Amino acid sequence: MIELAAIFKILGIGVVSHFCSNVLENMGHGGKVMYIKIAGYVACAYISLDAWWDCLRMVARTFGVHV
């Protein structure tokens, strides 16, 4: 079965990042929106890398290779 935890984490980060960006822009801090988006992208990249690494380990274990 596919583990959906990583997808829901990325979805949550995207929603929170979008909400924070809108709030900051409406408050007049449009220049700081870029930092929120960069932090969101970095967090999503970390979660994606972790999920990819777990998948690689699972495939390697299937073929009897230790990674």
Phi and psi restraints in degrees (range 20) as a CNS / XPLOR table:
assign (resid 1 and name C) (resid 2 and name N)
       (resid 2 and name CA) (resid 2 and name C) 1.0 -76.8 20.0 2
assign (resid 2 and name N) (resid 2 and name CA)
       (resid 2 and name C) (resid 3 and name N) 1.0 134.5 20.0 2
assign (resid 2 and name C) (resid 3 and name N)
       (resid 3 and name CA) (resid 3 and name C) 1.0 -83.9 20.0 2
assign (resid 3 and name N) (resid 3 and name CA)
       (resid 3 and name C) (resid 4 and name N) 1.0 121.2 20.0 2
assign (resid 3 and name C) (resid 4 and name N)
       (resid 4 and name CA) (resid 4 and name C) 1.0 -97.2 20.0 2
assign (resid 4 and name N) (resid 4 and name CA)
       (resid 4 and name C) (resid 5 and name N) 1.0 3.1 20.0 2
assign (resid 4 and name C) (resid 5 and name N)
       (resid 5 and name CA) (resid 5 and name C) 1.0 -62.1 20.0 2
assign (resid 5 and name N) (resid 5 and name CA)
       (resid 5 and name C) (resid 6 and name N) 1.0 -41.6 20.0 2
assign (resid 5 and name C) (resid 6 and name N)
       (resid 6 and name CA) (resid 6 and name C) 1.0 -64.7 20.0 2
assign (resid 6 and name N) (resid 6 and name CA)
       (resid 6 and name C) (resid 7 and name N) 1.0 -38.5 20.0 2
assign (resid 6 and name C) (resid 7 and name N)
       (resid 7 and name CA) (resid 7 and name C) 1.0 -64.9 20.0 2
assign (resid 7 and name N) (resid 7 and name CA)
       (resid 7 and name C) (resid 8 and name N) 1.0 -42.8 20.0 2
assign (resid 7 and name C) (resid 8 and name N)
       (resid 8 and name CA) (resid 8 and name C) 1.0 -69.6 20.0 2
assign (resid 8 and name N) (resid 8 and name CA)
       (resid 8 and name C) (resid 9 and name N) 1.0 -32.5 20.0 2
assign (resid 8 and name C) (resid 9 and name N)
       (resid 9 and name CA) (resid 9 and name C) 1.0 -64.6 20.0 2
assign (resid 9 and name N) (resid 9 and name CA)
       (resid 9 and name C) (resid 10 and name N) 1.0 -45.6 20.0 2
assign (resid 9 and name C) (resid 10 and name N)
       (resid 10 and name CA) (resid 10 and name C) 1.0 -65.2 20.0 2
assign (resid 10 and name N) (resid 10 and name CA)
       (resid 10 and name C) (resid 11 and name N) 1.0 -39.9 20.0 2
assign (resid 10 and name C) (resid 11 and name N)
       (resid 11 and name CA) (resid 11 and name C) 1.0 -61.9 20.0 2
assign (resid 11 and name N) (resid 11 and name CA)
       (resid 11 and name C) (resid 12 and name N) 1.0 -43.1 20.0 2
assign (resid 11 and name C) (resid 12 and name N)
       (resid 12 and name CA) (resid 12 and name C) 1.0 -63.3 20.0 2
assign (resid 12 and name N) (resid 12 and name CA)
       (resid 12 and name C) (resid 13 and name N) 1.0 -42.8 20.0 2
assign (resid 12 and name C) (resid 13 and name N)
       (resid 13 and name CA) (resid 13 and name C) 1.0 -63.1 20.0 2
assign (resid 13 and name N) (resid 13 and name CA)
       (resid 13 and name C) (resid 14 and name N) 1.0 -40.9 20.0 2
assign (resid 13 and name C) (resid 14 and name N)
       (resid 14 and name CA) (resid 14 and name C) 1.0 -63.2 20.0 2
assign (resid 14 and name N) (resid 14 and name CA)
       (resid 14 and name C) (resid 15 and name N) 1.0 -42.7 20.0 2
assign (resid 14 and name C) (resid 15 and name N)
       (resid 15 and name CA) (resid 15 and name C) 1.0 -66.9 20.0 2
assign (resid 15 and name N) (resid 15 and name CA)
       (resid 15 and name C) (resid 16 and name N) 1.0 -45.9 20.0 2
assign (resid 15 and name C) (resid 16 and name N)
       (resid 16 and name CA) (resid 16 and name C) 1.0 -65.6 20.0 2
assign (resid 16 and name N) (resid 16 and name CA)
       (resid 16 and name C) (resid 17 and name N) 1.0 -40.6 20.0 2
assign (resid 16 and name C) (resid 17 and name N)
       (resid 17 and name CA) (resid 17 and name C) 1.0 -63.5 20.0 2
assign (resid 17 and name N) (resid 17 and name CA)
       (resid 17 and name C) (resid 18 and name N) 1.0 -43.1 20.0 2
assign (resid 17 and name C) (resid 18 and name N)
       (resid 18 and name CA) (resid 18 and name C) 1.0 -64.5 20.0 2
assign (resid 18 and name N) (resid 18 and name CA)
       (resid 18 and name C) (resid 19 and name N) 1.0 -43.7 20.0 2
assign (resid 18 and name C) (resid 19 and name N)
       (resid 19 and name CA) (resid 19 and name C) 1.0 -62.7 20.0 2
assign (resid 19 and name N) (resid 19 and name CA)
       (resid 19 and name C) (resid 20 and name N) 1.0 -46.1 20.0 2
assign (resid 19 and name C) (resid 20 and name N)
       (resid 20 and name CA) (resid 20 and name C) 1.0 -63.6 20.0 2
assign (resid 20 and name N) (resid 20 and name CA)
       (resid 20 and name C) (resid 21 and name N) 1.0 -38.8 20.0 2
assign (resid 20 and name C) (resid 21 and name N)
       (resid 21 and name CA) (resid 21 and name C) 1.0 -63.0 20.0 2
assign (resid 21 and name N) (resid 21 and name CA)
       (resid 21 and name C) (resid 22 and name N) 1.0 -43.9 20.0 2
assign (resid 21 and name C) (resid 22 and name N)
       (resid 22 and name CA) (resid 22 and name C) 1.0 -64.6 20.0 2
assign (resid 22 and name N) (resid 22 and name CA)
       (resid 22 and name C) (resid 23 and name N) 1.0 -41.4 20.0 2
assign (resid 22 and name C) (resid 23 and name N)
       (resid 23 and name CA) (resid 23 and name C) 1.0 -64.5 20.0 2
assign (resid 23 and name N) (resid 23 and name CA)
       (resid 23 and name C) (resid 24 and name N) 1.0 -46.2 20.0 2
assign (resid 23 and name C) (resid 24 and name N)
       (resid 24 and name CA) (resid 24 and name C) 1.0 -63.1 20.0 2
assign (resid 24 and name N) (resid 24 and name CA)
       (resid 24 and name C) (resid 25 and name N) 1.0 -39.6 20.0 2
assign (resid 24 and name C) (resid 25 and name N)
       (resid 25 and name CA) (resid 25 and name C) 1.0 -67.5 20.0 2
assign (resid 25 and name N) (resid 25 and name CA)
       (resid 25 and name C) (resid 26 and name N) 1.0 -39.0 20.0 2
assign (resid 25 and name C) (resid 26 and name N)
       (resid 26 and name CA) (resid 26 and name C) 1.0 -70.4 20.0 2
assign (resid 26 and name N) (resid 26 and name CA)
       (resid 26 and name C) (resid 27 and name N) 1.0 -26.0 20.0 2
assign (resid 26 and name C) (resid 27 and name N)
       (resid 27 and name CA) (resid 27 and name C) 1.0 -81.4 20.0 2
assign (resid 27 and name N) (resid 27 and name CA)
       (resid 27 and name C) (resid 28 and name N) 1.0 -8.8 20.0 2
assign (resid 27 and name C) (resid 28 and name N)
       (resid 28 and name CA) (resid 28 and name C) 1.0 98.6 20.0 2
assign (resid 28 and name N) (resid 28 and name CA)
       (resid 28 and name C) (resid 29 and name N) 1.0 10.5 20.0 2
assign (resid 28 and name C) (resid 29 and name N)
       (resid 29 and name CA) (resid 29 and name C) 1.0 -106.1 20.0 2
assign (resid 29 and name N) (resid 29 and name CA)
       (resid 29 and name C) (resid 30 and name N) 1.0 54.4 20.0 2
assign (resid 29 and name C) (resid 30 and name N)
       (resid 30 and name CA) (resid 30 and name C) 1.0 -62.9 20.0 2
assign (resid 30 and name N) (resid 30 and name CA)
       (resid 30 and name C) (resid 31 and name N) 1.0 -27.1 20.0 2
assign (resid 30 and name C) (resid 31 and name N)
       (resid 31 and name CA) (resid 31 and name C) 1.0 -71.2 20.0 2
assign (resid 31 and name N) (resid 31 and name CA)
       (resid 31 and name C) (resid 32 and name N) 1.0 -22.6 20.0 2
assign (resid 31 and name C) (resid 32 and name N)
       (resid 32 and name CA) (resid 32 and name C) 1.0 -87.7 20.0 2
assign (resid 32 and name N) (resid 32 and name CA)
       (resid 32 and name C) (resid 33 and name N) 1.0 -7.8 20.0 2
assign (resid 32 and name C) (resid 33 and name N)
       (resid 33 and name CA) (resid 33 and name C) 1.0 -63.0 20.0 2
assign (resid 33 and name N) (resid 33 and name CA)
       (resid 33 and name C) (resid 34 and name N) 1.0 -35.5 20.0 2
assign (resid 33 and name C) (resid 34 and name N)
       (resid 34 and name CA) (resid 34 and name C) 1.0 -59.1 20.0 2
assign (resid 34 and name N) (resid 34 and name CA)
       (resid 34 and name C) (resid 35 and name N) 1.0 -39.8 20.0 2
assign (resid 34 and name C) (resid 35 and name N)
       (resid 35 and name CA) (resid 35 and name C) 1.0 -67.7 20.0 2
assign (resid 35 and name N) (resid 35 and name CA)
       (resid 35 and name C) (resid 36 and name N) 1.0 -36.7 20.0 2
assign (resid 35 and name C) (resid 36 and name N)
       (resid 36 and name CA) (resid 36 and name C) 1.0 -64.3 20.0 2
assign (resid 36 and name N) (resid 36 and name CA)
       (resid 36 and name C) (resid 37 and name N) 1.0 -43.8 20.0 2
assign (resid 36 and name C) (resid 37 and name N)
       (resid 37 and name CA) (resid 37 and name C) 1.0 -65.5 20.0 2
assign (resid 37 and name N) (resid 37 and name CA)
       (resid 37 and name C) (resid 38 and name N) 1.0 -41.5 20.0 2
assign (resid 37 and name C) (resid 38 and name N)
       (resid 38 and name CA) (resid 38 and name C) 1.0 -63.2 20.0 2
assign (resid 38 and name N) (resid 38 and name CA)
       (resid 38 and name C) (resid 39 and name N) 1.0 -43.5 20.0 2
assign (resid 38 and name C) (resid 39 and name N)
       (resid 39 and name CA) (resid 39 and name C) 1.0 -62.4 20.0 2
assign (resid 39 and name N) (resid 39 and name CA)
       (resid 39 and name C) (resid 40 and name N) 1.0 -39.4 20.0 2
assign (resid 39 and name C) (resid 40 and name N)
       (resid 40 and name CA) (resid 40 and name C) 1.0 -64.2 20.0 2
assign (resid 40 and name N) (resid 40 and name CA)
       (resid 40 and name C) (resid 41 and name N) 1.0 -42.6 20.0 2
assign (resid 40 and name C) (resid 41 and name N)
       (resid 41 and name CA) (resid 41 and name C) 1.0 -65.0 20.0 2
assign (resid 41 and name N) (resid 41 and name CA)
       (resid 41 and name C) (resid 42 and name N) 1.0 -40.1 20.0 2
assign (resid 41 and name C) (resid 42 and name N)
       (resid 42 and name CA) (resid 42 and name C) 1.0 -65.4 20.0 2
assign (resid 42 and name N) (resid 42 and name CA)
       (resid 42 and name C) (resid 43 and name N) 1.0 -42.7 20.0 2
assign (resid 42 and name C) (resid 43 and name N)
       (resid 43 and name CA) (resid 43 and name C) 1.0 -64.0 20.0 2
assign (resid 43 and name N) (resid 43 and name CA)
       (resid 43 and name C) (resid 44 and name N) 1.0 -42.1 20.0 2
assign (resid 43 and name C) (resid 44 and name N)
       (resid 44 and name CA) (resid 44 and name C) 1.0 -65.3 20.0 2
assign (resid 44 and name N) (resid 44 and name CA)
       (resid 44 and name C) (resid 45 and name N) 1.0 -38.0 20.0 2
assign (resid 44 and name C) (resid 45 and name N)
       (resid 45 and name CA) (resid 45 and name C) 1.0 -65.7 20.0 2
assign (resid 45 and name N) (resid 45 and name CA)
       (resid 45 and name C) (resid 46 and name N) 1.0 -39.2 20.0 2
assign (resid 45 and name C) (resid 46 and name N)
       (resid 46 and name CA) (resid 46 and name C) 1.0 -64.5 20.0 2
assign (resid 46 and name N) (resid 46 and name CA)
       (resid 46 and name C) (resid 47 and name N) 1.0 -44.1 20.0 2
assign (resid 46 and name C) (resid 47 and name N)
       (resid 47 and name CA) (resid 47 and name C) 1.0 -65.7 20.0 2
assign (resid 47 and name N) (resid 47 and name CA)
       (resid 47 and name C) (resid 48 and name N) 1.0 -41.2 20.0 2
assign (resid 47 and name C) (resid 48 and name N)
       (resid 48 and name CA) (resid 48 and name C) 1.0 -64.5 20.0 2
assign (resid 48 and name N) (resid 48 and name CA)
       (resid 48 and name C) (resid 49 and name N) 1.0 -41.5 20.0 2
assign (resid 48 and name C) (resid 49 and name N)
       (resid 49 and name CA) (resid 49 and name C) 1.0 -64.0 20.0 2
assign (resid 49 and name N) (resid 49 and name CA)
       (resid 49 and name C) (resid 50 and name N) 1.0 -41.2 20.0 2
assign (resid 49 and name C) (resid 50 and name N)
       (resid 50 and name CA) (resid 50 and name C) 1.0 -64.3 20.0 2
assign (resid 50 and name N) (resid 50 and name CA)
       (resid 50 and name C) (resid 51 and name N) 1.0 -42.6 20.0 2
assign (resid 50 and name C) (resid 51 and name N)
       (resid 51 and name CA) (resid 51 and name C) 1.0 -66.3 20.0 2
assign (resid 51 and name N) (resid 51 and name CA)
       (resid 51 and name C) (resid 52 and name N) 1.0 -39.2 20.0 2
assign (resid 51 and name C) (resid 52 and name N)
       (resid 52 and name CA) (resid 52 and name C) 1.0 -64.7 20.0 2
assign (resid 52 and name N) (resid 52 and name CA)
       (resid 52 and name C) (resid 53 and name N) 1.0 -40.7 20.0 2
assign (resid 52 and name C) (resid 53 and name N)
       (resid 53 and name CA) (resid 53 and name C) 1.0 -65.8 20.0 2
assign (resid 53 and name N) (resid 53 and name CA)
       (resid 53 and name C) (resid 54 and name N) 1.0 -40.7 20.0 2
assign (resid 53 and name C) (resid 54 and name N)
       (resid 54 and name CA) (resid 54 and name C) 1.0 -62.5 20.0 2
assign (resid 54 and name N) (resid 54 and name CA)
       (resid 54 and name C) (resid 55 and name N) 1.0 -40.1 20.0 2
assign (resid 54 and name C) (resid 55 and name N)
       (resid 55 and name CA) (resid 55 and name C) 1.0 -65.1 20.0 2
assign (resid 55 and name N) (resid 55 and name CA)
       (resid 55 and name C) (resid 56 and name N) 1.0 -40.6 20.0 2
assign (resid 55 and name C) (resid 56 and name N)
       (resid 56 and name CA) (resid 56 and name C) 1.0 -63.2 20.0 2
assign (resid 56 and name N) (resid 56 and name CA)
       (resid 56 and name C) (resid 57 and name N) 1.0 -41.5 20.0 2
assign (resid 56 and name C) (resid 57 and name N)
       (resid 57 and name CA) (resid 57 and name C) 1.0 -62.7 20.0 2
assign (resid 57 and name N) (resid 57 and name CA)
       (resid 57 and name C) (resid 58 and name N) 1.0 -40.1 20.0 2
assign (resid 57 and name C) (resid 58 and name N)
       (resid 58 and name CA) (resid 58 and name C) 1.0 -65.0 20.0 2
assign (resid 58 and name N) (resid 58 and name CA)
       (resid 58 and name C) (resid 59 and name N) 1.0 -42.7 20.0 2
assign (resid 58 and name C) (resid 59 and name N)
       (resid 59 and name CA) (resid 59 and name C) 1.0 -66.3 20.0 2
assign (resid 59 and name N) (resid 59 and name CA)
       (resid 59 and name C) (resid 60 and name N) 1.0 -40.7 20.0 2
assign (resid 59 and name C) (resid 60 and name N)
       (resid 60 and name CA) (resid 60 and name C) 1.0 -65.1 20.0 2
assign (resid 60 and name N) (resid 60 and name CA)
       (resid 60 and name C) (resid 61 and name N) 1.0 -39.6 20.0 2
assign (resid 60 and name C) (resid 61 and name N)
       (resid 61 and name CA) (resid 61 and name C) 1.0 -64.1 20.0 2
assign (resid 61 and name N) (resid 61 and name CA)
       (resid 61 and name C) (resid 62 and name N) 1.0 -33.6 20.0 2
assign (resid 61 and name C) (resid 62 and name N)
       (resid 62 and name CA) (resid 62 and name C) 1.0 -62.6 20.0 2
assign (resid 62 and name N) (resid 62 and name CA)
       (resid 62 and name C) (resid 63 and name N) 1.0 -37.5 20.0 2
assign (resid 62 and name C) (resid 63 and name N)
       (resid 63 and name CA) (resid 63 and name C) 1.0 -93.2 20.0 2
assign (resid 63 and name N) (resid 63 and name CA)
       (resid 63 and name C) (resid 64 and name N) 1.0 4.5 20.0 2
assign (resid 63 and name C) (resid 64 and name N)
       (resid 64 and name CA) (resid 64 and name C) 1.0 79.4 20.0 2
assign (resid 64 and name N) (resid 64 and name CA)
       (resid 64 and name C) (resid 65 and name N) 1.0 23.2 20.0 2
assign (resid 64 and name C) (resid 65 and name N)
       (resid 65 and name CA) (resid 65 and name C) 1.0 -106.3 20.0 2
assign (resid 65 and name N) (resid 65 and name CA)
       (resid 65 and name C) (resid 66 and name N) 1.0 139.8 20.0 2
assign (resid 65 and name C) (resid 66 and name N)
       (resid 66 and name CA) (resid 66 and name C) 1.0 -95.7 20.0 2
assign (resid 66 and name N) (resid 66 and name CA)
       (resid 66 and name C) (resid 67 and name N) 1.0 122.8 20.0 2
